[in-house]
Amino acid sequence: MTCLPNTFDDPERCPTSDDIVAQLVALLPPGLAWQTTALDTPIRWGFFKAFADVLADVEAFICTLIKEFFCQTHTLTQDWWLLDYGLPDSCDPYPDVCAKVMAQGGANCAYWQNVAASAGWNIACGQSIFATTGCAQAGCAQAGNSVARGSLLIIVFLSSSPAFQQSFTHIARAGCVLAGQILGCGPDIGPLVCLLDRILPAHAQITYEVVS
Protein backbone atom coordinates (compact mmCIF):
# COMPACT_ATOMS: atom_id res chain seq x y z
CA MET A 1 0.00 0.00 0.00
CA THR A 2 1.30 3.43 -0.89
CA CYS A 3 0.18 6.77 0.43
CA LEU A 4 -0.04 9.85 -1.70
CA PRO A 5 2.43 12.59 -0.78
CA ASN A 6 1.16 15.48 1.29
CA THR A 7 0.44 18.27 -1.19
CA PHE A 8 -1.25 20.59 1.31
CA ASP A 9 1.12 23.47 1.89
CA ASP A 10 -1.48 25.37 3.90
CA PRO A 11 -2.10 23.54 7.22
CA GLU A 12 -5.54 25.17 7.44
CA ARG A 13 -6.59 24.06 3.97
CA CYS A 14 -9.53 21.67 4.02
CA PRO A 15 -9.41 18.71 1.60
CA THR A 16 -11.93 18.80 -1.22
CA SER A 17 -14.00 15.93 -2.48
CA ASP A 18 -11.47 15.29 -5.26
CA ASP A 19 -8.63 15.24 -2.71
CA ILE A 20 -10.46 12.71 -0.55
CA VAL A 21 -11.51 10.36 -3.36
CA ALA A 22 -7.90 10.17 -4.51
CA GLN A 23 -6.85 9.22 -0.97
CA LEU A 24 -9.62 6.59 -0.71
CA VAL A 25 -8.65 4.96 -3.98
CA ALA A 26 -5.00 4.91 -2.90
CA LEU A 27 -6.01 2.79 0.11
CA LEU A 28 -7.43 -0.01 -2.02
CA PRO A 29 -5.42 -3.26 -2.36
CA PRO A 30 -3.05 -3.50 -5.32
CA GLY A 31 -4.00 -5.48 -8.39
CA LEU A 32 -6.03 -5.24 -11.56
CA ALA A 33 -9.23 -6.19 -9.76
CA TRP A 34 -9.11 -3.01 -7.70
CA GLN A 35 -8.39 -0.52 -10.42
CA THR A 36 -10.77 2.35 -9.83
CA THR A 37 -11.01 5.15 -12.33
CA ALA A 38 -13.92 7.03 -13.76
CA LEU A 39 -13.37 5.33 -17.12
CA ASP A 40 -12.53 1.73 -16.12
CA THR A 41 -15.06 1.18 -13.30
CA PRO A 42 -17.57 4.04 -13.27
CA ILE A 43 -19.88 2.36 -10.72
CA ARG A 44 -17.09 1.72 -8.21
CA TRP A 45 -15.66 5.18 -8.85
CA GLY A 46 -19.11 6.68 -8.34
CA PHE A 47 -19.40 4.94 -4.96
CA PHE A 48 -16.10 6.31 -3.70
CA LYS A 49 -16.86 9.74 -5.15
CA ALA A 50 -20.21 9.85 -3.31
CA PHE A 51 -18.47 8.73 -0.11
CA ALA A 52 -15.83 11.42 -0.62
CA ASP A 53 -18.53 14.07 -1.01
CA VAL A 54 -19.90 13.20 2.44
CA LEU A 55 -16.45 13.17 3.99
CA ALA A 56 -15.73 16.56 2.42
CA ASP A 57 -18.73 18.03 4.23
CA VAL A 58 -17.46 16.56 7.50
CA GLU A 59 -13.97 17.94 6.86
CA ALA A 60 -15.41 21.38 6.10
CA PHE A 61 -17.26 21.37 9.43
CA ILE A 62 -14.13 20.26 11.29
CA CYS A 63 -12.12 23.02 9.65
CA THR A 64 -14.77 25.51 10.73
CA LEU A 65 -14.56 24.27 14.33
CA ILE A 66 -10.79 24.83 14.35
CA LYS A 67 -11.44 28.55 13.92
CA GLU A 68 -14.23 28.43 16.51
CA PHE A 69 -11.67 27.29 19.08
CA PHE A 70 -10.04 30.74 19.01
CA CYS A 71 -11.91 33.82 20.17
CA GLN A 72 -10.54 36.11 17.46
CA THR A 73 -11.82 33.88 14.63
CA HIS A 74 -14.99 32.35 16.05
CA THR A 75 -18.33 33.11 14.38
CA LEU A 76 -20.74 30.22 14.85
CA THR A 77 -20.24 29.65 18.58
CA GLN A 78 -20.70 33.21 19.84
CA ASP A 79 -23.47 32.16 22.26
CA TRP A 80 -21.24 29.45 23.75
CA TRP A 81 -18.37 31.88 24.26
CA LEU A 82 -20.64 34.39 25.98
CA LEU A 83 -22.08 31.68 28.24
CA ASP A 84 -18.64 30.37 29.22
CA TYR A 85 -17.40 33.84 30.18
CA GLY A 86 -20.57 35.09 31.87
CA LEU A 87 -21.45 37.76 29.32
CA PRO A 88 -23.26 40.02 28.70
CA ASP A 89 -22.83 41.60 32.12
CA SER A 90 -23.25 45.35 32.53
CA CYS A 91 -20.85 45.34 35.50
CA ASP A 92 -18.08 43.29 33.92
CA PRO A 93 -14.87 45.28 33.34
CA TYR A 94 -14.41 43.35 30.09
CA PRO A 95 -17.74 43.48 28.23
CA ASP A 96 -16.10 42.19 25.03
CA VAL A 97 -15.61 38.44 25.19
CA CYS A 98 -12.24 38.44 23.40
CA ALA A 99 -10.96 41.23 25.64
CA LYS A 100 -11.98 39.14 28.64
CA VAL A 101 -10.20 36.08 27.25
CA MET A 102 -6.95 38.03 26.92
CA ALA A 103 -7.33 39.95 30.21
CA GLN A 104 -4.53 39.54 32.73
CA GLY A 105 -5.95 39.71 36.26
CA GLY A 106 -4.32 39.97 39.63
CA ALA A 107 -5.20 39.80 43.33
CA ASN A 108 -3.56 43.09 44.22
CA CYS A 109 -4.54 46.71 44.66
CA ALA A 110 -2.69 47.94 41.57
CA TYR A 111 -4.86 45.73 39.37
CA TRP A 112 -8.08 46.83 41.07
CA GLN A 113 -7.06 50.47 40.73
CA ASN A 114 -6.38 50.06 37.01
CA VAL A 115 -9.73 48.40 36.39
CA ALA A 116 -11.55 51.09 38.39
CA ALA A 117 -9.63 53.85 36.61
CA SER A 118 -10.66 52.45 33.21
CA ALA A 119 -14.27 52.97 34.30
CA GLY A 120 -13.61 56.48 35.62
CA TRP A 121 -13.10 55.81 39.34
CA ASN A 122 -10.12 56.77 41.50
CA ILE A 123 -9.66 54.36 44.39
CA ALA A 124 -7.07 53.27 46.92
CA CYS A 125 -6.87 50.21 49.13
CA GLY A 126 -6.59 49.90 52.88
CA GLN A 127 -4.59 47.22 54.61
CA SER A 128 -6.11 43.75 54.63
CA ILE A 129 -6.69 42.27 58.06
CA PHE A 130 -8.35 39.12 59.32
CA ALA A 131 -11.44 39.54 61.44
CA THR A 132 -13.65 37.00 63.13
CA THR A 133 -17.37 37.41 62.76
CA GLY A 134 -19.95 35.94 65.10
CA CYS A 135 -19.64 35.54 68.84
CA ALA A 136 -17.67 33.44 71.31
CA GLN A 137 -20.05 33.54 74.28
CA ALA A 138 -21.32 30.45 76.04
CA GLY A 139 -24.34 29.02 74.26
CA CYS A 140 -23.77 31.23 71.24
CA ALA A 141 -21.51 29.06 69.12
CA GLN A 142 -23.35 27.60 66.16
CA ALA A 143 -22.34 26.23 62.82
CA GLY A 144 -21.31 29.10 60.59
CA ASN A 145 -21.38 31.62 63.41
CA SER A 146 -17.64 32.09 63.70
CA VAL A 147 -15.94 32.46 60.33
CA ALA A 148 -12.52 33.96 59.64
CA ARG A 149 -12.80 36.44 56.81
CA GLY A 150 -10.39 38.82 55.13
CA SER A 151 -11.33 42.48 55.47
CA LEU A 152 -10.51 44.87 52.66
CA LEU A 153 -10.97 48.65 52.68
CA ILE A 154 -11.64 50.43 49.38
CA ILE A 155 -11.24 54.23 49.50
CA VAL A 156 -13.09 56.14 46.77
CA PHE A 157 -11.98 59.65 45.82
CA LEU A 158 -15.06 61.28 44.34
CA SER A 159 -13.51 64.59 43.28
CA SER A 160 -11.06 62.81 40.98
CA SER A 161 -13.53 60.20 39.71
CA PRO A 162 -15.03 61.32 36.38
CA ALA A 163 -17.60 58.53 36.54
CA PHE A 164 -19.21 60.17 39.57
CA GLN A 165 -21.57 62.85 38.30
CA GLN A 166 -23.65 63.58 41.40
CA SER A 167 -23.33 66.37 43.91
CA PHE A 168 -22.62 65.25 47.46
CA THR A 169 -24.55 67.28 50.01
CA HIS A 170 -25.27 66.47 53.62
CA ILE A 171 -29.04 66.62 53.66
CA ALA A 172 -31.07 64.82 56.31
CA ARG A 173 -33.64 62.45 54.86
CA ALA A 174 -36.25 60.49 56.73
CA GLY A 175 -35.30 56.89 57.28
CA CYS A 176 -31.81 57.42 56.00
CA VAL A 177 -29.91 58.54 59.09
CA LEU A 178 -28.64 56.29 61.86
CA ALA A 179 -26.91 57.22 65.09
CA GLY A 180 -23.33 58.28 64.47
CA GLN A 181 -23.75 58.74 60.73
CA ILE A 182 -23.37 61.97 58.84
CA LEU A 183 -26.52 63.77 57.80
CA GLY A 184 -27.89 62.71 54.47
CA CYS A 185 -27.49 59.63 52.33
CA GLY A 186 -24.05 58.98 50.94
CA PRO A 187 -23.19 59.28 47.28
CA ASP A 188 -24.23 56.52 44.95
CA ILE A 189 -21.15 54.46 44.08
CA GLY A 190 -23.25 51.49 43.02
CA PRO A 191 -21.65 51.21 39.55
CA LEU A 192 -18.20 51.02 41.15
CA VAL A 193 -19.30 48.43 43.69
CA CYS A 194 -20.89 46.39 40.92
CA LEU A 195 -17.68 46.58 38.91
CA LEU A 196 -15.34 45.63 41.74
CA ASP A 197 -17.58 42.77 42.83
CA ARG A 198 -16.46 41.02 39.65
CA ILE A 199 -12.75 41.13 40.51
CA LEU A 200 -12.34 41.52 44.29
CA PRO A 201 -11.75 38.36 46.37
CA ALA A 202 -15.10 36.69 46.93
CA HIS A 203 -14.16 35.55 50.45
CA ALA A 204 -13.24 39.05 51.68
CA GLN A 205 -15.47 41.43 53.59
CA ILE A 206 -15.35 44.67 51.58
CA THR A 207 -15.79 48.08 53.20
CA TYR A 208 -16.07 51.25 51.11
CA GLU A 209 -14.95 54.64 52.39
CA VAL A 210 -15.93 57.71 50.35
CA VAL A 211 -13.73 60.79 50.32
CA SER A 212 -15.54 63.79 48.87
N, C-alpha and C positions, 0 to 999 in steps of 0.2 A: 504494500500500500504506500502510495506517495501522497504527500500533502502539497498543495499549491503554495508557492512562496507568498509571503505577506506583502501585498502591494498597497497597503493602506498607509500612506505617509502621515496622514492626519489622524492622531489617536482618537479624535472625537467624531470621525467620519462613520456614519452608520452604513452597514452593508446593504446593497440594493438586492432586489429579487434576482437579478442576473448574477451578482456576486455569490449569493447563497446557493443557487442551483449549480453553479460550477463547483462549489465546495462539496455539495451532496454527491454529485456524480463522481468526484475524485475519491470518495469513500467507498465506492462499489468495488467488489472483488475484481481482480484482473481476469482477462480472458475475453474471447469473442462473444460469449453469451451475454456479457454484461455491457457491451458497447451501448452507450446511450447518447444519441444525438438527435436533433430535431428531424434529420433526414432519414437515419437508419431505423430508429424505433420511435416514431412520433407519439405512440400511446404512452410508452414508458417515460419518455421525455416530458410529455404533458403532465404526468402524475407528479414528477419531481418539480416541475415548474410551478404547479398549483401549490405544492407543499412549500416551495420557496417563497411564494407570494404571502402565505400565512406567516411564515417565519420573519419575513421582512417587516410586516406590521408589528410583530412582537419586538423586533430589534429597534424599530422606530420609537416605540413606547419606552423601551429601556433607555435609549439615548436621551429621550426627553426627561426621564427621571434623574439622569446624571446631572443635568442642569438644575433640576428642582432641589437637589441636595445642597446647593449653595444659594445663600440669600440673594446675592447680587444678580443671579440669573434665573431665579425661580419665577414662574408665571402661573402655573396651574394649581399650585398648592398654597396659595396666599392665605386661605382660611386656616390651614393647618399651622402655618408659621405664626399667625396671629394668636391662635389658641395656645400654642406651646409657650409663647413669650408673654401671655397675659395682656394682649392688646386687642382693641383700643382701650386705653385708660387715660382719662383726662389728667390724672395726677402723675403719670409716669414721666420721669425726666427724659426718657427716650421714646417719644411717641412713634418714631419710625422704626419698623421692625429690624431693618438692617443696621441702623445706628445702634440699636440695643444689642444686637448680636456682637458688634465690634467694640462695645463699651468696655472700658477697663475700670472696674470698681475698686473699692478699698474701704477698710474698716478704720478710717482715721478722719480727723477733723478737716484736714486739707481737702480731702475728696468731697466731704459734705459741703464745705464752703464753696468749692468750685461748682458743684451742681446747683446750689442755691443761687450763686451769683449768675449762672446762666439763665435763671428764671427771674432775675431782678431783685434778689434779696441779699442783704449783707448780714452775715451771721458770724458768731464766734462760739467756741465751745468751752464749757467749764470742765473742771477736773472730774473724771469718773470716780465714783466711790461705790462701795458695796454696802447696801442697807438691808436690814431684815424687816420685812413687813409682818403684821400679825401681832400676837401677844405671847408672853411667856408666863402668864399667871396660872396658878393652880386651877384646874378645871377648864382652862381656856384652850388648851392645845387640841387642835383637830387637824384632820388631814387637809393639807393645802393652806393651813393658817399661817405657817411660818415658812416663807420662801425667800431665799437669798436672791436679790436682784441687783443688777448694775444700775446705777443712777447717772444720768447724763443731763447736763445743763446746756441748753441752746440759747444763746443771747442774740436777740434780733435788734439791729440798729435801723429804726424806721426812717430816720432822716436821710440815710444814704442807701435806701432801698427803693429803687424806681418802681418796683411792682406794687408798692403800697401807695395808694392814691387817696386815702381817706385823711380827714383831719382828726387829730386826737385831742379831744377836750374832756375835761373832768366834769361831767354833768351827772348829777344824781338821777337815777331812774328807778322807779318802783320795782322791787323784786330782783334788783340787779346788784345790790350792795350788801356785803356781809361785814361782820365786825372785823376791823383791822385792815379792810381793803380801802383803796383809794376811791374817791367818788367817781361814779360813772362806770360804764362798761368799757373794758379794754379794747384796743384796736383789733380789727378782724385780721388775723394772720392765718386764717383757715387754708388758703391756697398753699402757703409755705408748709404748714403742718401736713397737709395731704401729700405734698411732694416728698418731704423728708421721711414720711412713714414708709415710703417705698425703698429707702436705702439705709435707714438707721437700724441698728441691731434690734431684732424683734423681742429679745429677752430683756432689754433695758427699760427702765422707767424714765421717761423723757419729761423734763421740766423746761418750759419756755419762759424766758425773761425778756420783756420788751423794754428797750431803751428809746425814748422818744426825743 
